Amino acid sequence: MTTAPKHLMHFEGGNALSAFRSQRLLVRLARVNPRIVGVSARYVHWVWSDAPLDRTTQDKLAALLTYGEAAKTGEGALVVVMPRLGTVSPWASKATDIAHNCVAAIHRVERVTELHLQTKGGLFGSKPLSSEELQAAAPLLHDRMTESIAFERDAARRLFDEREAEPMAHVDVLADGRSALERANTE
């Protein structure tokens, strides 16, 4: 495990949902909670370096990470979809290689998606979604096998936490069959 200092910065990205995908997702979200009347999403890129980046390097990184249609700033409840904690996404592996070749010595670039869920406005404005309502919508917004979800932007900083590797485990399916897999699953 490295002990390099972590200087994290983020760069706003482009639109993460086409109009078609946004509308299709909205229909599914409205089934879970009819108060949800709008959804928007944008990419945000997080960069880990050893030291603060100079302005020239920041500008190069910003240019490298600017692609696609510009995102409109969303309103409503924030949902951050990020690669599963404790993993390095395939996107990050490739983007980090490209950044090394084009820009600077950085440790990693990672991309998250920030979604905003807009709700119906009432006489006194729109009531924010409760924690339970956000949790009910979450399965429609991410793949729990490969992604983690959070409800504040700074939670993406945890993507860069280093952890000790778990020791390898052996599951003897030849001797114990299905019960060995069930036991391993619960452990």
HELIX and SHEET records of a PDB file:
HELIX    1   1 ALA A   19  VAL A   32  1                                  14    
HELIX    2   2 ARG A   55  LEU A   64  1                                  10    
HELIX    3   3 PRO A   90  CYS A  102  1                                  13    
HELIX    4   4 SER A  131  LEU A  141  1                                  11    
HELIX    5   5 ARG A  153  PHE A  160  5                                   8    
HELIX    6   6 VAL A  173  ASP A  176  1                                   4    
HELIX    7   7 ARG A  178  THR A  186  1                                   9    
SHEET    1   A 5 HIS A   7  ASN A  15  0                                        
SHEET    2   A 5 ILE A  36  SER A  49 -1                                        
SHEET    3   A 5 ARG A 108  THR A 119 -1                                        
SHEET    4   A 5 ALA A  77  PRO A  83 -1                                        
SHEET    5   A 5 GLU A 147  ALA A 150 -1                                        
END                                                                             
